[in-house]
Amino acid sequence: MPSTDSPLGEFLRARRAGVRPQDAGIAGHGPRRVPGLRREEVAVLAGVNSDYYTRLEQGRERRPSAQLAEALGRALRLDADARAHLHRLAGTAPDTPPPGRPEDAVDPALLQLLDGQRGAAAFVINRALDVLAANPTARELHAPFGRMDNLARMVFLDPASPGFYLRREATAEATVGHLRQAAGIAPRDARLREVVGSLRERSAEFERIWNRHAVRGKTRGTKRFLHPDAGPLTLTYLAFDARGDAEGQQLVVYQAAPGTADARALAGLAAGARRDDRPARTAGPSS
């Protein structure tokens, strides 16, 4: 029987189900009762005993070697983020960073940097995607939401979400992928566990995506929004990891390509934000 308390086993089962045999170079031999690869096929691809791999999935073995974890990552066709997550679950990651400060205080120098980003939307998040601070343009961009407090809650529970994110499914998947990665880095983070637990209870969509065990770091990308005042917006974002006492926090900056309609629309939001002109504020977490 599969163990219910083996994150490694759950991850392996979910990712095995997501690999098509033809993508792994395995010829089809009749219909399959379950999607994805069979256990014995993963074992062959990874060069490991089939019984040992079965015990990993069932939670009866939990500490494969680093070499075997890497081989499993190749067999399951994992990308860099998912492979790093696998190593953390297997206990073979080189280092686990220390948790951030419990109060999630944002360094005053970082707040000053936020206030200086008047032409961009900038905010600071923690591992649980709580918005710890945001500049006026970021608040203006997210004005359709009831509150800008936690990005995951906003995506899955706020009624403004479907109309705001033009690529709603991709945004939802990226959000869950970030939380999955964070849970592997800091499995004892109480706030992170609180956010994930709340969303699993309140959103069937979140639960469905969470059970895929996809892992995705938040580094850079493109987002498309539909703002009630600015209209459609295509913005690129960069996420910068904070260091020192702010371990686990990220500074996220949204920008538009210069000279485009998106840049003019974002400038309009920034102008409206300047009329408000409040400094970047720190938000208390909520579920």
C-alpha positions as CSV (number, residue, x, y, z in Angstrom):
1,M,0.0,0.0,0.0
2,P,1.3,3.5,-0.8
3,S,2.4,5.5,2.2
4,T,0.3,8.7,2.8
5,D,3.2,10.5,4.5
6,S,5.9,10.2,1.8
7,P,6.2,13.4,-0.2
8,L,8.9,11.7,-2.4
9,G,6.6,8.8,-3.2
10,E,3.7,11.1,-4.0
11,F,5.9,13.1,-6.3
12,L,7.3,10.1,-8.2
13,R,3.8,8.7,-8.7
14,A,2.4,12.0,-10.0
15,R,5.3,12.7,-12.3
16,R,5.3,9.1,-13.7
17,A,1.6,9.5,-14.6
18,G,2.5,12.6,-16.6
19,V,5.1,11.0,-18.9
20,R,3.8,9.5,-22.1
21,P,5.5,6.3,-23.1
22,Q,6.3,7.6,-26.6
23,D,8.1,10.6,-25.1
24,A,10.3,8.3,-23.1
25,G,11.1,6.2,-26.2
26,I,9.0,3.3,-25.1
27,A,7.0,1.5,-27.9
28,G,3.4,0.8,-27.2
29,H,2.2,-2.7,-26.5
30,G,-1.5,-2.6,-26.3
31,P,-3.9,-0.5,-24.2
32,R,-2.8,0.8,-20.8
33,R,-5.0,0.8,-17.6
34,V,-3.3,3.9,-16.3
35,P,-1.8,7.0,-17.9
36,G,1.9,7.5,-18.1
37,L,4.7,5.1,-17.5
38,R,4.5,1.8,-15.6
39,R,6.7,1.4,-12.5
40,E,8.9,-1.2,-14.2
41,E,9.4,1.1,-17.1
42,V,10.7,3.9,-14.9
43,A,13.0,1.5,-13.2
44,V,14.5,0.3,-16.5
45,L,15.0,3.9,-17.7
46,A,16.7,4.8,-14.4
47,G,18.7,1.7,-14.2
48,V,17.4,0.6,-10.8
49,N,15.8,-2.6,-9.5
50,S,12.0,-2.5,-10.1
51,D,11.2,-3.7,-6.5
52,Y,13.4,-0.9,-5.1
53,Y,11.6,1.7,-7.2
54,T,8.3,0.4,-6.1
55,R,9.4,0.8,-2.4
56,L,10.3,4.4,-3.2
57,E,6.9,5.1,-4.5
58,Q,5.2,3.4,-1.6
59,G,7.3,5.2,1.0
60,R,9.0,2.1,2.3
61,E,12.3,3.6,1.0
62,R,12.9,7.3,1.3
63,R,16.6,8.0,0.9
64,P,17.9,7.1,-2.6
65,S,21.4,8.2,-3.5
66,A,22.1,11.4,-5.3
67,Q,23.0,9.4,-8.4
68,L,19.8,7.5,-8.3
69,A,17.7,10.7,-7.8
70,E,19.4,12.2,-10.8
71,A,18.7,9.1,-12.9
72,L,15.0,9.2,-11.8
73,G,14.9,12.8,-12.9
74,R,16.1,11.9,-16.3
75,A,13.7,8.9,-16.6
76,L,10.8,11.2,-15.6
77,R,11.9,13.9,-18.0
78,L,12.0,16.5,-15.2
79,D,13.2,20.1,-15.9
80,A,15.8,21.8,-13.7
81,D,13.3,23.1,-11.1
82,A,11.6,19.7,-10.8
83,R,14.9,17.9,-10.5
84,A,16.1,20.2,-7.7
85,H,12.7,19.6,-6.0
86,L,13.3,15.8,-6.3
87,H,16.7,16.1,-4.7
88,R,15.2,18.1,-1.8
89,L,12.5,15.4,-1.3
90,A,15.2,12.7,-1.4
91,G,17.5,14.5,1.0
92,T,20.2,14.7,-1.6
93,A,20.2,18.5,-2.2
94,P,23.5,20.1,-1.3
95,D,22.1,22.7,1.1
96,T,18.8,23.9,2.5
97,P,18.7,27.6,3.1
98,P,17.7,28.8,6.5
99,P,14.1,30.0,7.0
100,G,13.4,33.7,6.8
101,R,12.5,35.8,9.8
102,P,9.1,34.9,11.2
103,E,7.8,38.4,10.9
104,D,8.8,38.7,7.2
105,A,10.1,42.1,7.8
106,V,11.2,43.9,4.6
107,D,14.5,45.7,4.7
108,P,14.1,49.5,4.7
109,A,16.6,49.7,1.8
110,L,14.3,47.4,-0.2
111,L,11.3,49.5,0.5
112,Q,13.2,52.5,-0.7
113,L,14.0,50.7,-3.9
114,L,10.3,49.9,-4.4
115,D,9.4,53.5,-4.0
116,G,11.9,54.4,-6.7
117,Q,10.3,52.1,-9.3
118,R,7.7,54.6,-10.3
119,G,7.6,53.4,-14.0
120,A,7.3,49.8,-13.1
121,A,5.0,47.7,-10.8
122,A,7.2,46.2,-8.1
123,F,6.4,44.2,-5.0
124,V,8.1,41.9,-2.4
125,I,6.7,38.4,-1.7
126,N,7.7,35.6,0.6
127,R,7.7,31.8,0.0
128,A,3.9,31.6,0.6
129,L,3.3,34.4,-1.9
130,D,2.2,36.9,0.7
131,V,2.7,40.4,-0.7
132,L,4.9,42.0,2.0
133,A,5.3,45.3,0.3
134,A,4.2,46.9,-3.0
135,N,4.8,50.2,-4.7
136,P,1.9,52.4,-5.8
137,T,2.0,51.3,-9.4
138,A,1.8,47.6,-8.4
139,R,-1.2,48.4,-6.2
140,E,-2.8,50.3,-9.1
141,L,-2.2,47.4,-11.4
142,H,-3.9,45.0,-9.0
143,A,-6.7,47.4,-8.1
144,P,-9.4,45.1,-9.5
145,F,-8.8,42.7,-6.6
146,G,-10.5,43.1,-3.2
147,R,-7.1,43.3,-1.6
148,M,-3.5,42.7,-2.7
149,D,-2.4,40.4,0.1
150,N,-1.5,36.9,-1.2
151,L,-0.9,36.2,-4.9
152,A,-2.2,32.6,-4.6
153,R,-5.4,33.6,-2.8
154,M,-5.9,36.3,-5.4
155,V,-5.5,33.8,-8.3
156,F,-7.8,31.1,-6.9
157,L,-10.3,32.7,-4.6
158,D,-10.8,36.4,-5.7
159,P,-13.7,36.8,-8.1
160,A,-11.7,39.3,-10.1
161,S,-9.1,36.7,-11.1
162,P,-10.8,35.2,-14.3
163,G,-11.3,38.6,-15.9
164,F,-7.9,40.0,-14.9
165,Y,-5.6,37.2,-16.0
166,L,-5.9,36.7,-19.8
167,R,-3.9,33.4,-19.5
168,R,-5.7,32.2,-16.4
169,E,-4.8,28.5,-16.6
170,A,-1.1,29.3,-17.2
171,T,-1.1,31.7,-14.2
172,A,-2.8,29.2,-12.0
173,E,-0.2,26.5,-12.9
174,A,2.7,28.8,-12.4
175,T,1.4,29.8,-9.0
176,V,1.0,26.3,-7.8
177,G,4.4,25.3,-9.2
178,H,6.0,28.1,-7.2
179,L,4.3,26.9,-4.0
180,R,5.4,23.3,-4.7
181,Q,9.0,24.4,-5.1
182,A,8.8,26.5,-1.9
183,A,7.3,23.5,0.0
184,G,10.3,21.4,-1.0
185,I,12.8,24.1,0.1
186,A,11.1,24.9,3.4
187,P,8.8,22.0,4.3
188,R,8.4,23.3,7.9
189,D,7.4,26.9,7.0
190,A,4.2,27.3,9.0
191,R,2.8,30.2,6.9
192,L,3.4,28.3,3.6
193,R,1.6,25.2,5.0
194,E,-1.2,27.4,6.1
195,V,-1.7,29.0,2.7
196,V,-1.5,25.6,0.9
197,G,-3.8,23.9,3.3
198,S,-6.4,26.7,3.0
199,L,-6.3,26.7,-0.8
200,R,-6.6,22.9,-1.0
201,E,-9.8,23.1,1.2
202,R,-11.3,26.1,-0.6
203,S,-10.4,25.6,-4.3
204,A,-11.0,22.4,-6.2
205,E,-8.9,23.9,-9.0
206,F,-5.9,24.4,-6.7
207,E,-6.2,20.8,-5.4
208,R,-6.3,19.4,-8.9
209,I,-3.2,21.3,-10.0
210,W,-1.4,20.7,-6.7
211,N,-1.8,16.9,-7.1
212,R,0.1,17.1,-10.4
213,H,3.3,17.8,-8.4
214,A,4.6,20.2,-11.0
215,V,7.5,22.4,-9.8
216,R,8.2,25.8,-11.2
217,G,10.5,28.6,-9.9
218,K,9.5,32.2,-10.2
219,T,12.3,33.9,-12.2
220,R,11.1,35.6,-15.3
221,G,8.3,35.5,-17.8
222,T,5.5,37.3,-19.5
223,K,2.0,38.0,-18.1
224,R,-1.1,39.3,-19.9
225,F,-3.7,41.2,-18.0
226,L,-7.0,42.9,-18.7
227,H,-7.2,46.0,-16.5
228,P,-10.6,47.9,-16.3
229,D,-8.9,51.3,-16.8
230,A,-5.7,50.5,-18.8
231,G,-7.2,47.8,-21.0
232,P,-5.1,44.7,-22.1
233,L,-1.5,44.7,-20.9
234,T,1.4,42.5,-21.8
235,L,4.1,42.9,-19.2
236,T,7.4,41.1,-18.6
237,Y,8.5,40.3,-15.1
238,L,11.8,39.6,-13.3
239,A,12.0,38.1,-9.8
240,F,15.1,38.7,-7.7
241,D,16.0,36.6,-4.7
242,A,16.7,38.6,-1.6
243,R,19.7,37.5,0.6
244,G,20.7,37.8,4.2
245,D,17.9,38.2,6.8
246,A,15.4,38.3,3.9
247,E,16.1,34.7,2.8
248,G,13.0,33.4,1.0
249,Q,11.8,36.8,-0.1
250,Q,11.7,37.9,-3.7
251,L,11.5,41.3,-5.4
252,V,9.2,41.1,-8.4
253,V,9.3,43.8,-11.1
254,Y,6.8,44.1,-13.9
255,Q,7.8,46.2,-16.9
256,A,6.5,47.0,-20.5
257,A,8.6,47.1,-23.7
258,P,9.5,50.8,-24.3
259,G,7.5,52.6,-26.9
260,T,4.6,50.2,-27.0
261,A,1.0,50.6,-26.2
262,D,1.6,48.5,-23.1
263,A,4.3,51.0,-21.9
264,R,1.8,53.9,-22.4
265,A,-0.9,52.0,-20.5
266,L,1.5,51.2,-17.7
267,A,2.6,54.8,-17.6
268,G,-1.1,55.8,-17.2
269,L,-1.4,53.5,-14.2
270,A,1.7,54.9,-12.7
271,A,0.4,58.4,-13.2
272,G,-2.8,57.4,-11.3
273,A,-0.6,55.9,-8.6
274,R,1.4,59.1,-8.2
275,R,-1.8,60.9,-7.4
276,D,-2.2,58.5,-4.6
277,D,1.5,58.7,-3.9
278,R,1.6,56.6,-0.8
279,P,4.9,54.8,-0.1
280,A,5.3,51.1,-0.5
281,R,3.4,49.4,2.3
282,T,3.8,46.2,4.2
283,A,0.8,43.9,4.2
284,G,-0.1,41.4,6.9
285,P,-0.7,37.9,5.6
286,S,-4.1,36.5,5.2
287,S,-5.5,33.2,3.9
